[in-house]
Amino acid sequence: MKRNNGLFLFFVVFFAIAGLWFALGSLSLNSFSDDTAAGLNILQGALVYQPPAGYGQMSFGVPFLLKGVMMGPLDPSNGFSMMLVQSPFLNASNGEEFVRGLHSKYRSTTLDVNWRAAGTTPVWINGQFVTMTVKEGANASGCVYRNLSAVLHGKNGAVVLVVTGLASQWDGAAFNSLVQTIKY
């Protein structure tokens, strides 16, 4: 009996993505911890980094589908976060939107942001310039947000870096501190 390989591949990819979205719905990301070992272990082999001083992190993952770390200020009133995510389903064409959607799920203030493209910016990461996509927007309350994202090509595949925050609380020093430590 001859099998239609295209149809079979479609169903495999469909169920893998459906499983990923289902699993993401059950992730709990409640508070930042200053335990750097947790994040370093989850992305081990993909890249090495050091969270900025005064920042904690939450690690999350779904076996074989997704692993990542969200970093944010230990002061919960600051609306600034940085995220590193790796998945076999993420690449340059879908990675930034996927992580932005994940970020929005856990940072409700960015759910209704009307994002617009604001260009690109080169950032020096791991001894080379990486082009980061810049987006800006405001939510219904008039809060202005900024978002930077890029796909880093590490040893074990693509890792998506996303930085999002209120424009008024943008922490350039923390961002620079993080990207200066990323090695892959």
C-alpha positions, 0 to 999 in steps of 0.5 A, a space after each residue: 500500500 502506497 502512502 501519500 508522504 505529503 499528507 502524512 507529513 502535514 498531519 505530523 506537523 499539524 499535531 506537533 504544532 497543536 500539541 505545542 499550543 496546548 502545552 503552552 496553555 498549561 505553562 505557569 509563569 508566575 514570578 521571576 527568580 534570581 536562580 540563574 542555574 535554572 535558566 542556564 540548564 534549560 538552554 544548555 547546549 544552545 547558548 550561554 548567557 548571564 542575566 543582567 544585575 537586578 534581573 531574575 528569570 523564569 524558565 519554561 519548557 515542553 519536552 521535545 517542543 520548546 524550552 526558554 527563559 524569560 528575564 525581568 527586573 526583580 521589581 515587578 513594577 517595571 514593565 521590561 522583559 527579555 526572552 530566549 526561546 528554542 524550539 525545532 518549530 521556530 525559525 527566522 520566518 515564524 520565531 519572532 511572532 511566536 515569541 511575541 504571542 507567548 510574551 503577550 499571553 503572560 504579560 497582559 498589558 501587551 495583549 492589545 498593543 497595536 504593533 507597527 514596524 519601526 525598522 531594524 537595528 544592528 546589535 553586536 552579539 557573539 562577535 558579529 552584528 545581528 539585525 534586530 527587528 524593531 516594533 513599536 506600538 501603544 495599547 488602548 490605555 495609551 501606554 507606548 511599548 517597544 519590541 526588539 527581536 532577532 533569531 540567533 543561529 546557535 550550535 543546536 539550532 535557532 534561538 529567538 531573542 525578544 525584548 519588550 518593554 514600556 518605552 518609558 521604562 526601556 532598560 538599555 543598560 540591562 539589554 546591553 548587559 545581556 547581549 554582551 554575555 550571549 555566546 553560542 
